[in-house]
């Protein structure tokens, strides 16, 4: 039957067959869409929207332009590399903008934004709040001298360079700050050593997560092998022990390690009681990197065991017996026959543990101390204490990109299709 024949067919009710089929297909698609609508809404609201907001926050910089529109326009003709202060007209524009900002209660928002880049803006604008509202723009000039008398930093070229550098509605300043750089002088430059922190935290997070992943593999592989090769009744009991930590709060498990590892904790007390160490030489095992590695390895160990076990359970034991019957010893049979088949489980467990470790917050916060801080702790500090949401967005975006790059590298080296969870 040709399409022309189908178009010409008329159903009993007088409706063409083609139109009836199209309507039925449309209803079928709508039913399928309604079935996945809750999941789609959850993904959009719980995943895509927060990530989009984070990306926008990391480049949004409208505060300066909205609060000081006249000043930003006046600074457009001022050379940022100049060693001379802006002209009197720029100071007059600044006074006019600040009078409006003080009346609208937005001056401190500007101070807070600029204080993230260079210290002192909050003090400068608090002083301005006390005097500027009473100034007359027509009769109380010259404003350059009066502003400098109010606070000497209004007479510093660096102040005006910072205002011009961050006067755009969009900025890369947050990403520069996330990598310990600044453009407060108008040009990209590294931050002073006493302010450089983020690169070190990124590297610390990466290598400590790698160590935790390696330890989880070393400890989890024998356990998973035992689970996959013992009798079913014993395997069920061991599986309960593996899953037991999931029935306990993460906060409780982390706090328990703090109790065990502290100077007067259970482990140090046992070592002193047994004479292994003296009371004056108790081991420092908490509030440092060691405590974080030990606690997080224990917490993340089940996430390594379960993928390994699910893969090992599918490996027929006859493969190893066949290798031995052909003359291979125990080690050769394991390394040449059994181990390669467990690589998909190793890949799944390694990615799972590493990615979870990179984003961990509670455990480094409780048992890490200053030397065990992760980048996630710095992000939380900027969010709750400093309120620097732009820097939070930049740090989060960099962390997200690093994870995506890790996935890409793993796919190129191993192949993401070889990763199996069961």
C-alpha positions in Angstrom: 0.0 0.0 0.0 1.4 3.4 -0.9 1.2 6.6 1.2 -1.4 7.9 -1.3 -3.5 4.8 -0.7 -3.2 5.3 3.1 -4.2 9.0 2.7 -7.3 7.9 0.8 -8.5 5.3 3.4 -11.4 6.5 5.4 -12.4 5.0 8.7 -16.0 4.1 9.6 -16.5 7.5 11.4 -15.4 9.4 8.3 -11.9 10.3 9.7 -8.8 9.6 7.4 -6.7 6.7 8.6 -3.5 8.7 8.5 -4.8 11.4 10.8 -6.2 8.8 13.2 -2.8 7.0 13.4 -1.0 10.4 14.0 -3.4 11.2 16.9 -2.9 7.8 18.4 0.9 8.1 18.2 0.7 11.6 19.8 -1.3 10.3 22.7 1.2 7.5 23.2 4.1 10.0 23.3 2.3 12.2 25.8 1.6 9.3 28.1 5.3 8.4 28.0 6.2 12.0 28.7 3.8 12.2 31.6 5.4 9.0 33.1 8.9 10.5 33.1 7.8 14.1 33.9 8.4 13.7 37.7 11.9 12.4 37.1 12.6 15.2 34.5 11.3 17.9 36.9 13.5 16.4 39.7 16.6 16.5 37.4 15.9 20.1 36.3 15.1 21.5 39.8 17.6 19.4 41.8 20.5 19.3 39.4 20.5 21.5 36.3 19.0 24.6 38.0 21.5 24.6 41.0 24.4 24.1 38.6 23.2 26.8 36.3 22.8 29.2 39.3 26.4 28.3 40.4 27.8 29.0 36.9 26.0 32.4 36.8 27.1 33.3 40.3 30.7 32.6 39.3 30.7 35.4 36.7 28.0 37.8 37.8 29.4 41.2 38.9 26.6 43.7 38.6 27.0 45.3 42.0 29.6 47.9 41.1 27.9 48.9 37.9 24.5 49.2 39.4 25.6 51.0 42.5 28.1 53.4 40.9 26.8 54.0 37.4 28.1 57.6 37.1 31.5 56.6 38.5 31.8 53.7 36.1 31.0 55.9 33.2 33.5 58.5 34.4 36.2 55.9 34.8 35.8 54.7 31.2 38.1 57.5 30.0 40.7 57.0 32.8 43.8 54.9 32.0 44.0 52.1 34.5 47.8 52.1 34.2 48.0 55.8 35.1 49.8 56.9 38.2 47.6 60.0 38.4 44.3 60.1 40.3 41.1 60.4 38.4 39.9 64.0 37.8 37.6 66.0 40.0 34.6 65.1 37.9 35.1 61.4 38.7 35.1 62.2 42.5 31.9 64.3 42.0 30.3 61.3 40.2 31.4 59.0 43.1 29.8 61.3 45.7 26.5 61.5 43.7 26.4 57.7 43.3 27.2 57.1 47.0 24.5 59.5 48.1 21.9 57.5 46.2 23.4 54.2 47.4 23.3 55.3 51.0 19.7 56.4 50.7 18.9 53.0 49.0 20.9 51.1 51.6 23.0 49.5 48.9 26.4 51.1 49.8 27.4 48.3 52.2 26.6 45.7 49.5 29.1 47.5 47.3 31.6 47.6 50.2 31.2 43.9 50.8 31.7 43.1 47.1 34.9 45.2 46.8 36.2 44.0 50.2 36.5 40.5 48.7 39.1 41.9 46.3 40.9 44.4 48.4 40.6 45.1 52.2 39.4 48.4 53.5 36.4 49.2 51.4 34.0 48.5 54.2 35.7 51.1 56.4 35.8 53.6 53.6 32.1 53.4 52.9 31.1 53.3 56.5 32.8 56.6 57.0 31.1 57.9 53.8 27.7 57.0 55.2 28.1 59.4 58.1 29.0 62.5 56.1 28.1 62.2 52.4 24.3 62.5 52.7 24.7 66.1 53.9 27.0 67.2 51.1 25.7 69.5 48.4 26.9 68.6 44.9 26.7 72.2 43.7 28.4 74.0 46.5 30.4 71.7 48.7 33.3 70.9 46.3 36.1 70.2 45.5 35.2 66.6 46.3 38.6 65.0 45.7 40.1 66.7 48.7 37.1 66.1 50.9 37.0 62.4 50.1 40.7 62.0 50.7 40.4 63.8 54.0 37.6 61.4 54.9 39.7 58.4 54.2 43.2 58.4 52.7 42.6 55.4 50.5 40.4 57.5 48.3 43.6 59.2 47.3 45.3 55.9 46.4 45.6 55.0 42.7 45.1 51.3 43.7 41.6 52.0 45.0 40.5 53.4 41.6 42.3 50.6 39.7 40.3 48.1 41.7 37.0 49.9 41.0 37.7 50.0 37.3 38.9 46.4 37.1 35.7 45.1 38.7 33.3 47.6 37.1 31.9 45.2 34.4 28.6 43.4 34.7 30.5 40.1 34.2 33.9 39.2 35.6 36.6 36.5 35.6 37.8 37.7 39.0 36.2 34.9 40.9 37.9 32.3 38.8 41.2 34.1 39.2 40.7 34.2 43.0 39.9 30.5 43.0 43.3 29.9 41.4 45.1 32.4 43.7 45.3 35.2 41.2 43.8 38.7 41.2 43.3 41.5 38.7 42.9 44.2 41.4 45.6 46.3 39.7 44.0 46.0 36.3 46.3 43.1 35.2 46.3 39.4 36.2 48.9 38.8 38.9 49.4 36.1 41.6 48.2 36.8 45.1 50.7 37.3 47.9 51.9 34.1 49.5 50.1 34.8 52.7 46.8 34.9 50.8 47.4 31.9 48.4 45.4 29.0 49.6 43.1 27.5 46.9 45.7 25.8 44.7 47.2 24.0 47.7 43.8 22.9 48.8 43.0 21.5 45.3 46.2 19.5 45.2 45.7 18.3 48.8 42.2 17.2 48.1 43.3 15.3 44.9 46.3 13.4 46.4 44.5 12.6 49.7 41.5 11.3 47.8 43.9 9.2 45.7 45.5 7.8 48.8 42.0 7.0 50.3 41.0 5.4 47.1 44.2 3.2 47.0 43.8 2.2 50.7 40.1 1.3 50.1 41.2 -0.9 47.1 43.9 -2.6 49.1 41.5 -3.4 52.0 38.4 -4.0 49.9 39.7 -6.3 47.3 40.5 -9.2 49.7 37.1 -8.7 51.5 35.2 -8.7 48.2 37.1 -11.9 47.1 36.2 -13.6 50.4 32.6 -12.6 50.0 32.4 -14.0 46.5 34.1 -17.3 47.3 32.9 -18.5 50.7 29.7 -20.4 51.5 26.5 -18.5 51.0 25.6 -18.5 54.7 28.9 -17.1 55.7 28.8 -14.6 52.8 25.5 -13.3 54.0 26.9 -12.7 57.5 30.0 -11.0 56.1 27.8 -8.8 53.9 25.8 -7.7 56.9 29.0 -6.6 58.5 30.0 -4.7 55.4 26.6 -3.0 55.2 26.4 -2.3 59.0 28.1 1.2 58.7 25.2 2.3 56.5 22.9 1.9 59.4 24.8 4.4 61.4 24.9 8.1 60.9 27.9 9.5 59.1 28.3 12.1 61.8 28.3 9.4 64.5 31.0 7.3 62.6 33.2 10.4 62.2 32.8 11.4 65.8 33.7 7.8 66.9 37.0 8.1 65.0 37.7 11.4 66.8 37.2 9.6 70.1 39.5 6.7 69.0 42.3 8.8 67.6 42.6 11.8 70.0 45.5 12.1 72.4 43.6 10.7 75.3 41.6 8.3 73.0 41.3 4.6 73.1 44.2 3.8 70.7 46.7 6.0 72.5 45.6 4.7 75.9 46.1 1.1 74.7 49.5 1.9 73.3 50.6 3.6 76.5 49.1 0.8 78.7 50.9 -1.9 76.6 54.2 0.0 76.8 54.6 0.5 73.0 54.8 4.3 73.6 55.4 6.5 76.6 52.8 8.8 78.0 54.8 11.8 76.9 55.0 10.6 73.3 51.4 10.0 72.5 50.7 9.8 68.7 49.1 12.8 67.0 46.4 11.0 65.0 43.6 13.5 64.8 43.3 17.1 63.5 45.7 16.2 60.7 45.9 14.4 57.4 46.4 11.0 59.0 43.1 11.2 60.9 41.2 12.2 57.7 42.7 9.4 55.7 41.9 6.7 58.3 38.4 7.9 58.9 37.4 8.4 55.3 38.9 5.1 54.2 36.7 3.4 56.8 33.6 5.3 55.8 34.1 4.8 52.0 35.3 1.2 52.1 31.8 -0.3 51.5 31.6 1.7 48.2 34.7 -0.1 47.0 33.7 -3.6 48.3 30.2 -3.7 46.8 31.2 -3.0 43.1 34.1 -5.5 43.4 31.9 -8.1 45.0 29.2 -7.8 42.4 31.7 -8.3 39.6 33.6 -11.1 41.3 30.3 -13.0 42.0 29.8 -13.3 38.2 33.3 -14.9 37.5 32.9 -18.7 37.2 35.4 -20.5 39.5 36.0 -23.1 36.8 38.2 -20.5 35.0 40.8 -20.6 37.8 40.6 -24.4 38.1 41.1 -24.8 34.4 44.2 -22.6 34.5 45.6 -24.7 37.4 44.9 -27.9 35.5 47.0 -26.5 32.6 50.0 -26.0 34.9 49.6 -22.5 36.3 50.4 -22.0 40.0 48.0 -20.2 42.4 49.6 -16.7 41.7 49.7 -17.1 37.9 46.1 -18.3 37.8 45.0 -15.4 39.9 47.0 -12.7 38.2 46.5 -13.9 34.6 43.0 -15.3 34.7 41.0 -14.0 37.7 42.3 -10.4 38.2 41.7 -9.1 34.7 38.1 -10.0 35.0 37.8 -7.9 38.1 39.1 -4.7 36.5 35.6 -3.4 35.7 34.7 -3.6 39.4 38.0 -1.9 40.3 37.2 0.9 37.9 33.7 1.4 39.2 34.8 1.3 42.9 37.8 3.6 42.3 35.7 6.2 40.5 33.0 6.0 43.1 35.3 6.3 46.1 37.5 9.0 44.5 34.6 11.3 43.5 32.9 10.9 46.8 36.2 11.6 48.7 36.8 14.8 46.6 33.5 16.3 47.7 33.6 15.2 51.4 33.0 17.9 54.0 32.0 16.5 57.4 34.9 14.2 58.0 37.7 16.6 57.2 35.9 19.3 59.2 35.7 17.1 62.3 39.0 15.2 62.3 41.1 17.1 59.8 42.0 20.4 61.5 43.9 23.1 59.5 46.3 20.6 57.9 43.5 18.2 56.9 41.2 20.7 55.3 39.7 19.9 51.9 38.6 22.3 49.2 35.0 21.5 50.2 35.7 23.0 53.7 36.9 26.2 52.0 33.8 26.4 49.9 31.6 25.9 53.0 33.6 28.7 54.8 33.2 31.1 51.9 29.4 30.3 51.8 28.6 30.5 55.5 31.1 32.9 57.0 32.3 35.2 54.2 29.2 35.1 52.0 31.3 35.2 48.9 28.9 33.4 46.6 30.8 34.3 43.5 33.9 32.6 44.8 31.8 29.6 45.9 30.5 29.3 42.4 33.9 29.5 40.9 35.4 26.9 43.2 32.4 24.6 42.7 32.6 24.9 38.9 36.4 24.2 38.9 35.7 21.1 41.1 32.9 20.0 38.7 35.2 20.4 35.7 38.0 18.5 37.4 35.6 15.6 37.9 34.4 15.7 34.3 38.0 15.7 33.1 38.7 12.7 35.3 35.8 10.8 33.7 37.1 11.8 30.3 40.6 10.6 31.0 39.3 7.3 32.5 37.2 6.8 29.4 40.2 7.3 27.2 42.5 5.0 29.2 40.2 2.3 30.4 36.9 2.8 28.7 33.7 3.8 30.6 31.9 0.9 29.0 34.2 -1.4 31.0 33.0 0.0 34.3 30.5 -2.4 36.0 28.5 -2.2 39.2 27.2 -5.7 38.8 
